[in-house]
């Protein structure tokens, strides 16, 4: 990433919406991968956070910035935890 990072407050509405959509997309992709591994709890958590983010992104007003920030943090942490967790050993036949 080149350039200076912006806070949500410094971003335009389009930039905020794009960031929220990107995190929601990542959560949905991670949920699909978790579903393939049989982790129903992770799927449910990821989809819930992704849907909440999507619900907020359509009508993001300045008073919603704190909620958006928390949701983004939670979403990014879920994706991070999934990508860094130990993968189960699979038996190859």
C-alpha positions as a LaTeX table, in Angstrom:
\begin{tabular}{lrrr}
\hline
Residue & $x$ (\AA) & $y$ (\AA) & $z$ (\AA) \\
\hline
Unk1 & 0.00 & 0.00 & 0.00 \\
Unk2 & 1.50 & 3.25 & $-1.10$ \\
Unk3 & 0.41 & 6.59 & 0.23 \\
Unk4 & $-0.94$ & 7.83 & 3.49 \\
Unk5 & $-3.73$ & 5.93 & 5.19 \\
Unk6 & $-6.94$ & 7.78 & 5.90 \\
Unk7 & $-9.29$ & 7.42 & 8.83 \\
Unk8 & $-12.96$ & 6.76 & 8.14 \\
Unk9 & $-13.63$ & 10.36 & 9.07 \\
Unk10 & $-11.19$ & 11.56 & 6.38 \\
Unk11 & $-12.67$ & 9.34 & 3.65 \\
Unk12 & $-15.38$ & 10.30 & 1.23 \\
Unk13 & $-18.67$ & 8.43 & 1.32 \\
Unk14 & $-17.61$ & 6.46 & $-1.76$ \\
Unk15 & $-14.29$ & 5.49 & $-0.15$ \\
Unk16 & $-16.02$ & 4.39 & 3.05 \\
Unk17 & $-18.55$ & 2.32 & 1.16 \\
Unk18 & $-15.80$ & 0.72 & $-0.90$ \\
Unk19 & $-13.84$ & $-0.21$ & 2.22 \\
Unk20 & $-16.91$ & $-1.67$ & 3.90 \\
Unk21 & $-17.77$ & $-3.68$ & 0.78 \\
Unk22 & $-14.20$ & $-4.99$ & 0.53 \\
Unk23 & $-14.21$ & $-6.24$ & 4.13 \\
Unk24 & $-17.68$ & $-7.78$ & 3.68 \\
Unk25 & $-16.49$ & $-9.53$ & 0.50 \\
Unk26 & $-13.45$ & $-10.90$ & 2.35 \\
Unk27 & $-15.68$ & $-12.18$ & 5.16 \\
Unk28 & $-17.97$ & $-13.92$ & 2.68 \\
Unk29 & $-15.03$ & $-15.52$ & 0.87 \\
Unk30 & $-13.59$ & $-16.70$ & 4.17 \\
Unk31 & $-17.00$ & $-18.07$ & 5.18 \\
Unk32 & $-17.10$ & $-20.13$ & 1.97 \\
Unk33 & $-13.68$ & $-21.56$ & 2.74 \\
Unk34 & $-14.71$ & $-22.32$ & 6.34 \\
Unk35 & $-17.85$ & $-24.02$ & 5.08 \\
Unk36 & $-15.69$ & $-26.29$ & 2.97 \\
Unk37 & $-13.79$ & $-27.20$ & 6.12 \\
Unk38 & $-16.99$ & $-27.86$ & 8.05 \\
Unk39 & $-16.65$ & $-24.96$ & 10.49 \\
Unk40 & $-20.30$ & $-23.93$ & 10.80 \\
Unk41 & $-19.71$ & $-21.57$ & 13.73 \\
Unk42 & $-17.10$ & $-19.56$ & 11.83 \\
Unk43 & $-19.38$ & $-19.44$ & 8.79 \\
Unk44 & $-22.25$ & $-18.06$ & 10.87 \\
Unk45 & $-20.07$ & $-15.47$ & 12.60 \\
Unk46 & $-18.51$ & $-14.28$ & 9.35 \\
Unk47 & $-21.81$ & $-14.03$ & 7.51 \\
Unk48 & $-23.43$ & $-12.13$ & 10.39 \\
Unk49 & $-20.64$ & $-9.55$ & 10.48 \\
Unk50 & $-20.60$ & $-9.28$ & 6.67 \\
Unk51 & $-24.37$ & $-8.72$ & 6.55 \\
Unk52 & $-24.20$ & $-6.12$ & 9.31 \\
Unk53 & $-21.42$ & $-4.30$ & 7.45 \\
Unk54 & $-23.41$ & $-4.40$ & 4.21 \\
Unk55 & $-26.47$ & $-3.04$ & 6.01 \\
Unk56 & $-24.46$ & $-0.13$ & 7.33 \\
Unk57 & $-22.58$ & 0.68 & 4.12 \\
Unk58 & $-25.65$ & 1.79 & 2.20 \\
Unk59 & $-26.50$ & 4.67 & 4.52 \\
Unk60 & $-23.28$ & 5.59 & 6.29 \\
Unk61 & $-23.63$ & 8.95 & 7.99 \\
Unk62 & $-21.02$ & 10.71 & 10.14 \\
Unk63 & $-22.79$ & 9.55 & 13.31 \\
Unk64 & $-22.34$ & 5.92 & 12.18 \\
Unk65 & $-18.56$ & 6.15 & 11.86 \\
Unk66 & $-17.79$ & 4.68 & 15.28 \\
Unk67 & $-20.04$ & 1.68 & 14.62 \\
Unk68 & $-18.50$ & 1.23 & 11.17 \\
Unk69 & $-15.01$ & 1.35 & 12.65 \\
Unk70 & $-15.86$ & $-1.36$ & 15.19 \\
Unk71 & $-17.45$ & $-3.57$ & 12.55 \\
Unk72 & $-14.44$ & $-3.17$ & 10.28 \\
Unk73 & $-12.11$ & $-4.13$ & 13.14 \\
Unk74 & $-14.20$ & $-7.19$ & 13.94 \\
Unk75 & $-14.42$ & $-8.22$ & 10.31 \\
Unk76 & $-10.72$ & $-7.81$ & 9.67 \\
Unk77 & $-9.89$ & $-9.74$ & 12.84 \\
Unk78 & $-12.17$ & $-12.63$ & 11.81 \\
Unk79 & $-10.48$ & $-12.87$ & 8.42 \\
Unk80 & $-7.06$ & $-12.62$ & 10.08 \\
Unk81 & $-7.87$ & $-15.32$ & 12.64 \\
Unk82 & $-9.13$ & $-17.67$ & 9.97 \\
Unk83 & $-6.10$ & $-17.18$ & 7.75 \\
Unk84 & $-3.68$ & $-17.74$ & 10.65 \\
Unk85 & $-5.31$ & $-20.66$ & 12.40 \\
Unk86 & $-3.83$ & $-24.11$ & 12.27 \\
Unk87 & $-5.31$ & $-26.08$ & 9.43 \\
Unk88 & $-6.46$ & $-29.59$ & 10.33 \\
Unk89 & $-4.28$ & $-32.37$ & 9.02 \\
Unk90 & $-6.06$ & $-34.17$ & 6.26 \\
Unk91 & $-5.44$ & $-37.76$ & 5.42 \\
Unk92 & $-4.57$ & $-38.30$ & 1.78 \\
Unk93 & $-5.50$ & $-41.68$ & 0.36 \\
\hline
\end{tabular}
